[in-house]
Structures are given as C-alpha cells and as structure tokens.
C-alpha cells in the first residue's frame, strides 16, 4: 500500500520489533487463535474455548496495555516465559487431579538488555502499570552480565553429569589427533596464539622437559602447545563437575570477568512505584 502519514515520536530508548503471526498449523483454528493466528489464553494460560489447550511464549496473543497507533502487547522476556512454563506445567497437573489452577497474573519482568558495549537491566513488578517496583540500572557491567549469563546456560547443557569420565574423543585427544594428522607426518610449526592474557605456570622439571620434548617432536613452540593443551585440559576437567560445581564456577567466572573490565561504571539507578 501507500504511506498515508508519518510520525516522529520522542523516546529515550527504542526497539524495532516486527509483528508476530501464528504458525500455519494453528493459524486457521477457529476459537483457538485471534485474527493474527496467535493463541488466545486466559489468566491460567489456557484457551477459553479449548480448556485442554495451554500456550505460552511467542505464540500467545498478548493483550494491549494502552491504546497506541499500532496495537502492541506487553513483551515477553526469557524470565517471564520461563515462569509461564512453570505455571503451565502446574496447571496441567492440577487439571489432571481436579486441583485449583494457578494464575500467571500479575507477572513481574526481569530484563538484561545488551546495547553493544553497554546495556541496561530492569525489574518491574507487576509488568503492566501501575507498578509497585520500577527499577533500572545501566552500565558496561550489564553487557558482561548478559554474555556470562548466556555462557552459564550453554556450559550447563554441555557439561556431562558428575561421575562420568571424559569420552575417548576428549578435547586433549582432539588436539593431539589434529597435530598428528598433518600431511607428511610432520606438523608444520605454529606460532604462539595471539591475544589472551598471560598466565604464569611453574612446572616441575620432569613435566617441563616432557612438554618441551613433545613440542619439539611436533614442530611446535612450547608455549603455544602448552596453551592449547591447557585449554583442552580445562574443558575436560569441567566434565567432572556436578550441578553445584557448575554454578560455583559460573559465579567465579562472573566475578573474575567483572574484575577485569577496563572500566567499572557505577551506572544510574531509578527507584519508585508507579509508571
């Protein structure tokens, strides 16, 4: 179509968010979805016309909060979707045992918003105004917290449960297989890896000689080989951690990363009720 009118709106923070639509499998299900194909739910995250159907996340038709030129609902965060998932599971079990259902309203919102080298974090309770809690801070630490938060969950999935030894195709096995599989049988010399932070490690005489001998036999520089093997050994060692160990390591990693930030910005803070 044609552009009928344009608007310039003042803002402090802005985000472009394309409109969501329902997936083809349910888009035409009468009574289940709205005109955009999104699933209609009540406060129990259950469809009013199909009480055995629950929905959450991006497929749900979010009601508008206030009247705007383009109707929009309250956005979902990972936190709110996770809480909604817990409530859906509780309500399915409750429905099966004729127990009372749990409402997901009012909902609180926790956000870590990455903005390049900086970021903003905020807490709203409830998510939709009027609010009892309306808190925000911003600074470089939010960007680092966002990165570390994601690494924590990725590592938690990758790590093996406690009691399991590393598989034969471990990280160290992979490093050595790669070095020994060079064409011609003799690996090409490689320089020490660039970047990174120096770490002083004192080896007893025998392991030190063994490392230097191994590096020479492979045509590698000892420091480069040591760095590569140490990184692989750390990756293998993490596979022995249980869940508590994984969480403790994630906390220690976050503390170290924050200590190493080039600039410690105190950020700004807003407190107060209502919005």
Secondary structure, 3 states (H helix, E strand, C coil): CCCCCCCCCCCCCCCCCCCCCCCCCCCCCCCCECCCCCECCCCCCECCCCCCCECCHHHECCCECCCCCCCCECCCCHHHHHHHHHHHHHHHHHHHCCCCCCCCCCCEEEEEEEECCEEEEEEEECCCCCCCEEEEEECHHHHHHHHHHHHHHHHHHHCCCCCCCCCCCCHHHHHHHHHHCCHHHCCCCCCCCCCCCCCCCCCCHHHHHHHHHHHHHHCCCHHHHHHHHHHHHHHHHHCCCCHHHHHHHHHHHHHHHHHCCCCCCCCCEECCCCC
